[in-house]
C-alpha cells in the first residue's frame, strides 16, 4: 500500500467531528483512495523507532502495558501505533484497516491505538479483539489538550490488539458483507 502524504482529510474530519485544530503528527501515513482523493487515511509509527504519542497516557512503557494485558512479553520493536484515523465513510476505513494490518504485520505483532467510544463499538461489531490499556486523559497533555476540541468527550482509551487477530476479524467481516451483497 502506498504511503500517503496529503493529510488534509485528517485535519478536516477532526475539525468537523471534534472542533479540533490538531496537526497530524505521524511520520508515516497509509490511505485508500476514492476518486483520486484519500477516502480513508491513518498514521503509524513503530515503537522500536521512537516514543509513541499514546505513551503520554500510560504510566509505563507501551511494551510493559501490552505484556501486562496479554500475559506475555513483546519486544518494543514488535509494536506499532496507529492513529489519526479519518475517513469519508466507515467501509473505506474498515478496508484501510485491513490493508494496513496486512502491510504492518510484516514487522509488527501488536497494534496500539487511542480509540474513541464510537471506534471501539465499530471494532466490537467487526469482531476485532482489543485490550484496553488505559484511559486517554486530557490532563496528560496539559494545555495541548485544548487543540483537540471535543475529542476527549468521546471517552478515548489506549487499546492494544494482536495484528493477526485483527486481520482475521476484518477479513471475516468483509467476507460476510460481500456474501450478503451477492445474495
Protein Blocks (a to p, Z undefined) as FASTA:
>chain_A
ZZdfblklmmmmmmmmnopacdcfbfbdcdddeehiafbdcddddfklpccfklmmpmbd
fklmmmmmnopacdfklpccdehiacfbfklmmmmmmmmmmmmmmmpcbdcddddfklmm
mmmmnopacddfbdcdfklnmmmlmmnommmmnopacddddfklmmmmmmmmmmmmmmmm
mZZ
